[in-house]
Amino acid sequence: MWIAIFSHSGSELASVIETIGREPDHIVTNQFESSKIDKRIIKKVEYMEAKDIHDWLTAVSDDNPVVTLHGYNRIVPERALTEKMYNVHPGDTIKYPELRGKDPQKKALELSLPTTGVIIHQVDEGVDTGETQMIAVHDIKENISEKDLIEELRQVAINLWSSFLLGKI
């Protein structure tokens, strides 16, 4: 079973689905403004408050699902963690631990880093601290805007997710 969870538009997830040609068994969001959700996935989306998502994950954990987080900006409580829960983070937190958490692209530019990357990591009780599963290092172009870096890393994330999931689901 594959469960995908997001908080924003779900556009990254929609692109991953198109790339790998497979939908998750469940797509769950705490985004209740349907006008903000990517139209490619909206008919499959289940809506829940974050607490209810965590309770539901606790209940389905015996099924040992692959759970992927796509812009899910919540800390998952320990009781709801599963051994196959993964997050993508648009910052090379191995080389630059200071890129953990919110706005890693902005931090990378403020620190004038030569590179950053995208990491898929196992989710643990910390913030972007779980064991790295895959990484793609990405050069930061001189004078790139934050908006353009975000978009470049989004494309890297879609490709990384696609490679990762084809081996997991």
VOFIVEX-995316 format. One record per residue: x, y, z of N, C-alpha, C in turn; residue number from 1; residue in three letters. Coordinates in steps of 0.2 Angstrom, whole numbers, plus 5000, padded with zeros to 4 digits. Layout:
residues N
[[X,Y,Z],[X,Y,Z],[X,Y,Z],NUM,ALA]
...
This chain:
residues 169
[[5004,4994,5000],[5000,5000,5000],[5004,5006,5000],1,MET]
[[5002,5011,4996],[5006,5018,4996],[5001,5023,4998],2,TRP]
[[5003,5027,5003],[4999,5033,5005],[5004,5039,5004],3,ILE]
[[5001,5044,5001],[5004,5050,4999],[5000,5056,5003],4,ALA]
[[5004,5060,5007],[5001,5065,5011],[5004,5072,5009],5,ILE]
[[5000,5077,5008],[5003,5084,5007],[4999,5089,5010],6,PHE]
[[5002,5095,5011],[4998,5101,5014],[4997,5107,5009],7,SER]
[[5000,5107,5004],[4999,5113,4999],[4995,5111,4993],8,HIS]
[[4997,5112,4987],[4993,5110,4981],[4994,5103,4979],9,SER]
[[4999,5099,4981],[4999,5092,4979],[5002,5092,4971],10,GLY]
[[5005,5098,4969],[5007,5098,4962],[5013,5093,4961],11,SER]
[[5018,5093,4966],[5023,5089,4966],[5021,5081,4965],12,GLU]
[[5016,5080,4969],[5014,5073,4969],[5011,5071,4963],13,LEU]
[[5007,5076,4960],[5003,5075,4953],[5008,5074,4948],14,ALA]
[[5014,5077,4948],[5019,5076,4943],[5023,5069,4944],15,SER]
[[5024,5067,4950],[5027,5061,4952],[5022,5055,4949],16,VAL]
[[5016,5056,4950],[5011,5051,4948],[5011,5050,4940],17,ILE]
[[5011,5056,4937],[5012,5056,4929],[5018,5053,4927],18,GLU]
[[5024,5054,4931],[5030,5051,4929],[5031,5044,4929],19,THR]
[[5028,5041,4935],[5029,5034,4936],[5023,5030,4934],20,ILE]
[[5017,5034,4932],[5011,5030,4929],[5008,5026,4935],21,GLY]
[[5008,5028,4941],[5004,5024,4946],[5002,5029,4951],22,ARG]
[[4996,5029,4954],[4993,5033,4959],[4994,5029,4966],23,GLU]
[[4994,5033,4971],[4994,5030,4978],[4988,5027,4979],24,PRO]
[[4987,5023,4984],[4981,5020,4986],[4977,5025,4990],25,ASP]
[[4980,5029,4993],[4977,5035,4997],[4981,5041,4996],26,HIS]
[[4977,5047,4994],[4981,5053,4994],[4977,5057,4999],27,ILE]
[[4981,5060,5004],[4978,5063,5010],[4980,5070,5011],28,VAL]
[[4976,5075,5012],[4979,5082,5014],[4975,5085,5019],29,THR]
[[4978,5090,5022],[4975,5094,5027],[4973,5101,5024],30,ASN]
[[4974,5101,5018],[4972,5107,5014],[4965,5107,5012],31,GLN]
[[4961,5111,5016],[4954,5111,5015],[4951,5116,5009],32,PHE]
[[4956,5120,5006],[4954,5124,5001],[4955,5121,4994],33,GLU]
[[4949,5118,4992],[4950,5113,4986],[4952,5117,4980],34,SER]
[[4951,5124,4980],[4953,5128,4974],[4961,5128,4974],35,SER]
[[4964,5127,4979],[4972,5127,4979],[4975,5120,4977],36,LYS]
[[4971,5115,4976],[4973,5108,4975],[4974,5107,4968],37,ILE]
[[4979,5104,4966],[4981,5102,4959],[4975,5098,4956],38,ASP]
[[4972,5100,4950],[4966,5097,4947],[4968,5090,4945],39,LYS]
[[4974,5088,4944],[4976,5082,4941],[4974,5076,4947],40,ARG]
[[4974,5078,4953],[4973,5073,4959],[4967,5075,4963],41,ILE]
[[4964,5080,4962],[4958,5082,4967],[4953,5077,4968],42,ILE]
[[4951,5073,4963],[4946,5068,4963],[4948,5062,4968],43,LYS]
[[4954,5061,4969],[4957,5056,4973],[4958,5058,4980],44,LYS]
[[4958,5064,4982],[4961,5067,4988],[4956,5066,4994],45,VAL]
[[4958,5064,4999],[4954,5063,5006],[4956,5069,5010],46,GLU]
[[4952,5072,5013],[4953,5078,5017],[4953,5076,5025],47,TYR]
[[4958,5078,5029],[4958,5077,5036],[4962,5082,5039],48,MET]
[[4960,5084,5046],[4964,5088,5050],[4970,5084,5051],49,GLU]
[[4976,5088,5053],[4982,5085,5054],[4982,5079,5059],50,ALA]
[[4978,5081,5065],[4977,5076,5070],[4974,5070,5068],51,LYS]
[[4969,5070,5064],[4965,5065,5061],[4970,5061,5056],52,ASP]
[[4974,5064,5052],[4979,5061,5048],[4983,5056,5052],53,ILE]
[[4986,5059,5058],[4990,5055,5062],[4987,5049,5065],54,HIS]
[[4981,5050,5068],[4977,5045,5070],[4976,5039,5065],55,ASP]
[[4974,5041,5059],[4973,5036,5054],[4979,5033,5052],56,TRP]
[[4985,5036,5052],[4991,5033,5051],[4993,5028,5056],57,LEU]
[[4992,5029,5062],[4993,5025,5068],[4988,5018,5067],58,THR]
[[4982,5019,5064],[4978,5014,5063],[4980,5009,5058],59,ALA]
[[4983,5012,5052],[4985,5008,5046],[4992,5006,5047],60,VAL]
[[4995,5007,5052],[5003,5005,5052],[5004,4998,5052],61,SER]
[[4999,4994,5054],[5000,4987,5054],[5000,4984,5047],62,ASP]
[[4998,4988,5042],[4998,4986,5035],[5005,4987,5032],63,ASP]
[[5009,4991,5036],[5016,4992,5034],[5016,4996,5027],64,ASN]
[[5012,5002,5026],[5012,5005,5020],[5018,5009,5019],65,PRO]
[[5020,5011,5013],[5024,5016,5011],[5021,5022,5011],66,VAL]
[[5023,5027,5015],[5020,5033,5016],[5025,5039,5014],67,VAL]
[[5023,5043,5009],[5027,5048,5007],[5024,5055,5008],68,THR]
[[5028,5060,5010],[5026,5066,5012],[5028,5071,5007],69,LEU]
[[5024,5075,5004],[5025,5080,4999],[5023,5087,5001],70,HIS]
[[5028,5090,5004],[5026,5097,5007],[5021,5096,5012],71,GLY]
[[5022,5091,5016],[5017,5091,5022],[5021,5094,5028],72,TYR]
[[5019,5100,5029],[5023,5104,5034],[5020,5103,5041],73,ASN]
[[5021,5097,5044],[5019,5095,5050],[5024,5090,5053],74,ARG]
[[5025,5091,5059],[5029,5085,5062],[5025,5080,5064],75,ILE]
[[5027,5074,5061],[5022,5068,5063],[5024,5065,5070],76,VAL]
[[5019,5065,5074],[5021,5062,5081],[5023,5055,5080],77,PRO]
[[5027,5053,5085],[5031,5047,5085],[5026,5041,5085],78,GLU]
[[5020,5041,5088],[5015,5036,5087],[5012,5035,5080],79,ARG]
[[5013,5040,5076],[5010,5039,5069],[5016,5037,5064],80,ALA]
[[5022,5037,5066],[5028,5036,5062],[5027,5028,5060],81,LEU]
[[5029,5027,5053],[5030,5020,5051],[5037,5019,5049],82,THR]
[[5039,5013,5048],[5046,5011,5046],[5047,5013,5039],83,GLU]
[[5042,5014,5035],[5043,5016,5028],[5039,5022,5026],84,LYS]
[[5041,5027,5030],[5038,5034,5029],[5044,5039,5027],85,MET]
[[5043,5042,5022],[5048,5046,5018],[5046,5053,5017],86,TYR]
[[5051,5057,5017],[5050,5064,5016],[5055,5067,5010],87,ASN]
[[5053,5071,5006],[5058,5075,5002],[5060,5081,5005],88,VAL]
[[5066,5083,5005],[5068,5090,5007],[5073,5093,5002],89,HIS]
[[5071,5099,5000],[5075,5103,4995],[5081,5107,4998],90,PRO]
[[5085,5103,5001],[5091,5106,5004],[5096,5100,5006],91,GLY]
[[5102,5101,5004],[5107,5096,5006],[5109,5096,5013],92,ASP]
[[5105,5093,5017],[5106,5093,5024],[5112,5088,5027],93,THR]
[[5115,5084,5022],[5121,5081,5024],[5127,5085,5024],94,ILE]
[[5128,5089,5019],[5133,5093,5019],[5132,5100,5023],95,LYS]
[[5126,5102,5023],[5124,5108,5026],[5118,5107,5031],96,TYR]
[[5119,5105,5037],[5114,5103,5042],[5109,5110,5043],97,PRO]
[[5112,5116,5042],[5109,5122,5043],[5103,5123,5038],98,GLU]
[[5102,5118,5033],[5097,5119,5028],[5091,5115,5031],99,LEU]
[[5091,5112,5036],[5085,5108,5039],[5080,5113,5040],100,ARG]
[[5073,5111,5040],[5068,5115,5042],[5065,5119,5036],101,GLY]
[[5062,5124,5038],[5058,5129,5033],[5063,5133,5029],102,LYS]
[[5061,5134,5023],[5065,5138,5018],[5072,5137,5016],103,ASP]
[[5074,5131,5015],[5081,5129,5014],[5084,5132,5008],104,PRO]
[[5079,5134,5003],[5082,5137,4997],[5084,5144,4998],105,GLN]
[[5080,5147,5002],[5082,5154,5004],[5088,5154,5009],106,LYS]
[[5089,5149,5013],[5095,5149,5017],[5101,5148,5013],107,LYS]
[[5100,5143,5008],[5106,5142,5004],[5109,5148,5000],108,ALA]
[[5104,5152,4998],[5106,5158,4994],[5109,5163,4999],109,LEU]
[[5106,5164,5005],[5108,5169,5010],[5115,5167,5012],110,GLU]
[[5117,5160,5012],[5124,5158,5014],[5128,5158,5009],111,LEU]
[[5126,5159,5003],[5130,5159,4996],[5133,5152,4995],112,SER]
[[5130,5147,4996],[5132,5140,4995],[5133,5139,4988],113,LEU]
[[5138,5135,4986],[5139,5133,4979],[5135,5128,4977],114,PRO]
[[5132,5124,4981],[5128,5118,4980],[5123,5118,4985],115,THR]
[[5118,5114,4983],[5113,5112,4988],[5110,5105,4985],116,THR]
[[5104,5103,4986],[5102,5097,4984],[5095,5095,4986],117,GLY]
[[5093,5089,4984],[5087,5086,4987],[5088,5080,4990],118,VAL]
[[5085,5079,4996],[5086,5073,4999],[5079,5069,5001],119,ILE]
[[5079,5063,5000],[5074,5059,5002],[5076,5056,5008],120,ILE]
[[5073,5057,5014],[5075,5054,5020],[5069,5050,5024],121,HIS]
[[5071,5045,5028],[5066,5042,5032],[5063,5047,5037],122,GLN]
[[5057,5047,5039],[5054,5052,5043],[5055,5049,5050],123,VAL]
[[5058,5054,5055],[5059,5052,5062],[5055,5057,5066],124,ASP]
[[5056,5058,5072],[5053,5063,5077],[5056,5070,5076],125,GLU]
[[5062,5070,5072],[5065,5077,5072],[5063,5080,5065],126,GLY]
[[5066,5086,5064],[5064,5090,5058],[5070,5088,5053],127,VAL]
[[5068,5085,5047],[5073,5083,5042],[5079,5080,5045],128,ASP]
[[5079,5075,5050],[5084,5072,5053],[5085,5065,5051],129,THR]
[[5080,5062,5048],[5080,5055,5047],[5085,5052,5042],130,GLY]
[[5086,5046,5042],[5091,5043,5038],[5090,5044,5031],131,GLU]
[[5095,5046,5027],[5095,5048,5020],[5094,5042,5016],132,THR]
[[5089,5042,5012],[5088,5036,5007],[5091,5037,5000],133,GLN]
[[5091,5044,4998],[5093,5046,4991],[5095,5053,4992],134,MET]
[[5100,5055,4988],[5101,5062,4987],[5103,5064,4980],135,ILE]
[[5101,5070,4978],[5104,5073,4972],[5107,5079,4973],136,ALA]
[[5113,5080,4972],[5117,5087,4973],[5115,5091,4967],137,VAL]
[[5114,5098,4969],[5112,5102,4963],[5117,5109,4964],138,HIS]
[[5120,5111,4959],[5124,5117,4959],[5119,5123,4959],139,ASP]
[[5121,5128,4962],[5117,5134,4963],[5120,5139,4958],140,ILE]
[[5116,5141,4953],[5119,5146,4948],[5120,5152,4951],141,LYS]
[[5125,5156,4948],[5126,5163,4951],[5120,5167,4949],142,GLU]
[[5119,5171,4954],[5113,5176,4953],[5106,5173,4952],143,ASN]
[[5105,5167,4954],[5099,5164,4953],[5094,5167,4958],144,ILE]
[[5088,5168,4956],[5083,5170,4961],[5080,5164,4965],145,SER]
[[5078,5166,4971],[5075,5161,4975],[5069,5157,4972],146,GLU]
[[5065,5160,4968],[5059,5157,4965],[5062,5152,4960],147,LYS]
[[5067,5154,4956],[5070,5149,4951],[5074,5143,4954],148,ASP]
[[5077,5145,4960],[5080,5139,4963],[5075,5134,4966],149,LEU]
[[5069,5137,4969],[5064,5133,4971],[5061,5128,4965],150,ILE]
[[5060,5131,4959],[5058,5128,4954],[5063,5122,4951],151,GLU]
[[5069,5124,4951],[5074,5119,4949],[5074,5113,4954],152,GLU]
[[5074,5114,4960],[5074,5109,4965],[5068,5105,4965],153,LEU]
[[5062,5108,4964],[5056,5105,4963],[5056,5099,4957],154,ARG]
[[5059,5101,4952],[5060,5096,4946],[5065,5091,4948],155,GLN]
[[5070,5093,4952],[5075,5087,4955],[5071,5083,4959],156,VAL]
[[5067,5086,4964],[5063,5081,4968],[5058,5077,4965],157,ALA]
[[5055,5079,4959],[5050,5075,4956],[5054,5069,4953],158,ILE]
[[5060,5070,4950],[5064,5065,4947],[5067,5060,4952],159,ASN]
[[5069,5063,4958],[5071,5059,4964],[5066,5054,4966],160,LEU]
[[5060,5057,4968],[5054,5053,4970],[5053,5048,4965],161,TRP]
[[5053,5049,4959],[5051,5044,4954],[5056,5038,4954],162,SER]
[[5062,5040,4954],[5067,5034,4955],[5066,5030,4961],163,SER]
[[5065,5034,4967],[5064,5031,4973],[5058,5026,4973],164,PHE]
[[5053,5029,4971],[5046,5025,4972],[5046,5019,4968],165,LEU]
[[5049,5019,4962],[5049,5014,4957],[5052,5008,4961],166,LEU]
[[5057,5009,4965],[5060,5003,4969],[5056,5001,4975],167,GLY]
[[5051,5005,4977],[5048,5004,4984],[5040,5002,4983],168,LYS]
[[5037,5003,4978],[5030,5002,4978],[5028,4997,4972],169,ILE]
